[in-house]
């Protein structure tokens, strides 16, 4: 299975500047939220596909655990940027 989130992140979701102005902050906020939604949609799609495969219960459980871990890893940098942005606003 290929990495479904291999497309580049939104350009606005690049690391935060030292003092973003309001317009930049709003654009960055929207881009971060958009990226997180995209990651969540891909995760849900992968979980659904896994649950529909004819695997035994143990294999399904392990596969879903792996997907959950990958999902958290993909989300983490964007959640951190979102938290940092909220602190600055």
C-alpha positions in Angstrom: 0.0 0.0 0.0 1.4 3.4 -0.9 1.5 6.3 1.5 -1.8 8.1 0.7 -0.6 11.4 2.3 2.6 11.6 0.2 1.4 14.7 -1.6 3.0 17.8 -0.2 1.4 19.6 2.7 -0.3 22.9 2.1 2.3 25.5 1.5 0.8 27.7 4.2 1.5 24.9 6.7 5.2 25.5 6.7 6.9 26.2 10.0 5.6 29.3 11.8 7.3 32.7 11.4 8.4 34.5 14.5 5.5 37.0 14.5 2.8 36.3 11.9 0.3 39.1 11.3 -3.4 38.5 11.6 -4.0 37.7 7.9 -1.1 35.3 7.8 -2.3 33.7 11.1 -5.7 33.2 9.7 -4.4 31.7 6.4 -2.1 29.4 8.4 -4.8 28.4 10.7 -7.1 27.4 7.9 -4.3 25.6 6.1 -3.4 23.6 9.2 -7.1 22.6 9.8 -7.4 21.7 6.1 -4.4 19.5 6.3 -5.6 17.8 9.5 -9.0 17.1 7.9 -7.3 15.6 4.8 -5.2 13.3 7.1 -8.3 12.3 9.0 -10.2 11.5 5.8 -7.4 9.3 4.5 -7.2 7.5 7.9 -10.9 6.8 7.9 -10.7 5.5 4.3 -7.8 3.2 5.2 -9.5 1.9 8.3 -12.7 1.1 6.3 -10.6 -0.6 3.6 -8.8 -2.7 6.2 -12.0 -3.7 7.9 -13.5 -4.9 4.6 -10.5 -7.1 3.9 -10.8 -10.8 4.6 -8.2 -11.0 7.3 -8.3 -12.9 10.5 -9.1 -11.0 13.7 -5.5 -10.7 14.8 -4.3 -9.4 11.5 -7.1 -6.9 11.4 -6.3 -5.7 14.9 -2.6 -5.4 14.1 -3.3 -3.6 10.9 -5.7 -1.1 12.5 -3.1 -0.5 15.3 -0.4 0.3 12.7 -2.8 2.6 10.9 -3.7 4.4 14.1 0.0 4.9 14.9 0.8 6.2 11.4 -2.2 8.5 11.7 -1.0 10.0 14.9 2.5 10.5 13.5 1.2 12.2 10.4 -1.0 14.6 12.5 1.5 15.4 15.2 3.6 18.2 13.5 0.4 19.9 12.3 -1.2 19.7 15.8 2.0 21.2 17.3 2.0 24.0 14.8 -1.7 24.7 15.5 -1.0 24.8 19.3 1.9 27.2 18.7 -0.2 29.4 16.5 -3.0 29.5 19.1 -0.5 30.6 21.8 0.7 33.5 19.6 -2.7 34.8 18.7 
